[in-house]
C-alpha cells in the first residue's frame, strides 16, 4: 500500500480523545439516572418469605393458577430502615431479592410490588456481550462500545429531557442523531476520508428521512394517540408534539441502519481502490455498488423483520380478529410501523449510492509513488 494512502488503514482514534469521550459518556449517564425514585415508588429487599399459596384466577375463558406470597420486606423510611409486610401477587420472589414497591391505590399505608430488580441478570448479559465484542473485534470493538455508551448518554442526558421540556422532537431527534454520529464514526474508523464520506452520506440521507417522515406521517393523518403516548402526555407538565415524536423516532431509528450501511460502503470503496489502483471514477462506483446492492437487500429484510418482531403481539392480536386487510393496515399502530419501515428503508436506499459516490470522488486519480 502506498505511503500516502492513510484513508483506509490509518487514522486510528487518539487515546486521549477516546478517554474524553468515555468520561463524557459516563458523566452523562450518571447525570441522567442520578434522580431519585418517584415519591410513590420505593425500593426494598425481601428479608423473608412468610407464606406461599396458589390461587386460581379466571382470565377470559381460562383458569390461570398464580402464586401469592406474604413477604417481610426491609425498606428505607427517611434515613432509617424498617420492615413491613407485603402481599406479593406480582411474581414469585426469594429471600434477598431487591424489589420496587408502589403505594396501594386501595389501601392507605400499604404497598404493592410494582417491579422486581433484574440488574444482576442484565449485568451478566452485558459482561457476556462486552467480552464477545472484544474477543471478536479487539480494540475496534472496544472503541465501538464506547461509542454505544456515548449514544446512550446523548439520548438520556440530552434528547429525552429536551423533548419532555417541550422542545421540538424533530429538531432534537435530528441534532441528537448528528451529535451521536461524530464520536461513533471517529471511534470506529478514526478521522480520515472514509469516516468523512460515511458521515456526509448519513447526514444527507437523514435530511431526506426527516423530510419524507414529515410529509408522509402528516399525510397519513396519524393522531399519535397510542397508549404510551397518551400516558406520556398526561404524565408531563409540558405539551408534547406526539406527531413530531413519531417523526423523531423514525429519524433516530434510521441512524443506526444508515451508520452501518454508509460506513461499510465507504470501506468497500477504499478497499477496492487499494486492491486495484486502476479502478477509479465510474468503474470504482459500479464495482462498489455490486456490494451495496447485496447489502441493501439484506438490511431492508432485517428492518422488516426487526419491526415485525417488535410488533408481533399486536399483529397476532389483530390477526385473530379476522379483520379485512384494508382495515388492518389502516389501524394507526399498524400503519405507523409500515410507514416507519418504508421511510427508513428509503433512507437506506439513498445512503448506499450517495455514500459510494462521495467516497469515489475522494479517491485520488493516481498514487504518487
VOBATI-465918 format. One record per residue (C-alpha): residue in one letter; x, y, z. Coordinates in pm, whole numbers, plus 50000, padded with zeros to 5 digits. Each point is the difference from the previous one (the first is absolute). Example, Ala and Ser with C-alpha at 12.3 -4.5 7.8 and 13.67 -1.06 7.14 Angstrom:
BEGIN
A512304955050780/S501375034449934/
//
This chain:
BEGIN
X500005000050000/X501385034649912/X501275021750281/X497695028549910/X496864978850034/X498915004350363/X496264999749944/X499354963250056/X502394984650249/X501345029750190/X498235027950186/X499404980750321/X498325020250278/X502295018650236/X500084983850344/X499445033550175/X496955007049782/X498694965350085/X500415006850372/X498235033649970/X497054984049816/X499864972350262/X500035025450285/X497245020649838/X497954968549942/X500254988450360/X499305035050134/X496935003349775/X498554966350104/X500665006250370/X498335034149971/X496994985849814/X499354972350253/X501055017850319/X496475011450077/X498314982050292/X496994977549958/X496585015949975/X498235008150324/X497554971349953/X502734974049934/X502454986150255/X502564972249983/X500214971450246/X501704966650063/X498194967550080/X501074988850348/X497714969850030/X497264981849812/X497404995150274/X497474979349804/X499164988149649/X496764988349843/X498474993849661/X496785016649889/X497944995749685/X499055030149788/X497524999749715/X501645017649704/X497705001349700/X498734964749952/X502954983650177/X500954993650360/X503515011650086/X501854988650310/X502175026850160/X502124999850314/X499535025050282/X502605007050268/X500055017550335/X503335017850027/X502005017650268/X501775028549820/X502655024650118/X499585035649873/X501505034050072/X497645023150187/X501715033749991/X503554992250116/X499014969450202/X499374964249896/X496754983250093/X498224967749916/X496504996849860/X497774971449885/X499044999249633/X497554978449805/X501704989049679/X497734990549709/X502415013749734/X502454970949954/X501704976050243/X503135013850167/X502614985750236/X501845011650310/X502575026549912/X498275012149682/X499765037349948/X496515012249913/X498225032749930/X496805009350183/X497235024149910/X497425014150239/X496744980349987/X497135017549821/X497494981550217/X501565001550347/X501825028050182/X503474993550142/X500304967449806/X502234990649710/X499704978049693/X502894985249804/X500435020249682/X503204984849860/X502864976150075/X503645010049954/X501624982049706/X503335018250024/X502084969150088/X498774980549697/X500415030149772/X503555006150125/X500854963649927/X498595003649648/X501905032849954/X503314984350108/X499424971349757/X499255024449718/X503035022350072/X502314970050023/X498694986449669/X500445033849828/X503585003950122/X500854963749922/X498765002549642/X500985036149920/X502855009550233/X500615036950060/X497665010049719/X497184982150180/X500975016850327/X499895034149833/X496584992149853/X498734992150351/X501135034550114/X498115014449704/X496914980550112/X500415013950351/X500205035249858/X496814993549803/X498144990650319/X501375031150172/X498725022749721/X496584983150000/X499405001250377/X501915031650097/X499065021849701/X497244987249776/X497504986250252/X500155029950242/X499715025149714/X496954982649850/X498354998150344/X500635037250043/X497925006449688/X502725004449736/X499274989049645/X500554962249981/X501045002849635/X502665026450073/X501304981150303/X499924966749816/X501975013649704/X502575019150207/X500404970850241/X500544975949712/X502705022349852/X501645003550342/X500084962250043/X501534994049657/X503165020850046/X501624980150286/X498504967049877/X501665002749659/X503205014450146/X500344971850253/X499364973249739/X502025013649709/X502075029450124/X500075033749825/X500604992949632/X498335001649662/X498064968250063/X498315013150315/X499365033949835/X498354983149699/X497844978850231/X499025030450209/X498995020749697/X498024971149853/X498144994550328/X499225036850062/X498615005849648/X497954968050028/X498705010950342/X498825033049854/X498094979749740/X498564977150271/X498905030450203/X498285016649704/X498374967449888/X498854992550356/X498515034650042/X498064997549674/X498724964350022/X499244998950373/X497915031549967/X498324988349678/X499044967050166/X498025019550258/X501504983950310/X498785012850335/X502904987250209/X497384987250243/X501654966950085/X499744986950356/X503595009150091/X499695034549842/X496765007450188/X501584990550333/X503035021349909/X497815029849921/X498204996650334/X503214994750200/X501885030749877/X499355036150086/X500955011849651/X498104994449679/X501774974749779/X499534999049624/X499024963449963/X500235000649620/X503435015650029/X500884972250242/X499184973949735/X502195018249746/X502865003050251/X499734962850072/X500364992049630/X503055022749970/X501724984850304/X499234964549888/X501355007749653/X503375011850136/X501114965350109/X499214984349664/X501505028849800/X503134999350215/X500484963549913/X499455001849623/X501825033149947/X503114989150190/X500144966849815/X499525016349660/X502765025350067/X502244971550113/X499184980049684/X500965029249776/X503375005750166/X500724962550017/X499314995449629/X502115030149905/X502844987250216/X499854964949851/X499765012549641/X501555034349933/X498504999449648/X496475002150142/X498975036650000/X496945020949926/X496924982549861/X501724965749992/X500765002450372/X496465011850074/X498524971349798/X502124973350173/X499235013850347/X496275000749923/X500074962549931/X500704995650369/X497615028150088/X497074983349824/X500564967950195/X500195020150321/X496795018549919/X498104967449952/X501264985750328/X499435031250210/X496515007549863/X499014964550094/X501555005450343/X498015032050050/X496714983049914/X500714970650232/X501125023150282/X496855021149989/X497804969149958/X501644983450299/X499485030950216/X496305001049906/X499364962449996/X497554999050299/X497935027849840/X500064982749660/X498824967250155/X497235017550191/X498725017849692/X500364969549778/X497724978150212/X497275026249965/X499844991749628/X499565036049892/X500125009849628/X503505007949872/X499135036449932/X498785004150356/X503044981850138/X502605021649821/X498025031750074/X500224995550376/X502325027050132/X502324976250184/X500444978449689/X500195028649750/X502605017350219/X502284969549991/X499554996549624/X500865036749949/X502984997050235/X501364970149807/X499495014849654/X501435034350087/X503064985450174/X500534976449705/X499735029449760/X502755017850191/X502084968649975/X499444998049623/X501275035749967/X502934996250242/X501694971549814/X500505016549656/X500515034450158/X502784988650234/X501554979749720/X500005030549774/X501515022850266/X502734974650083/X500754995049629/X500585037349952/X502394999750296/X502264973949840/X503015015349827/X500304993249631/X503554986650034/X502374991550279/X503215019150044/X502654973450048/
//
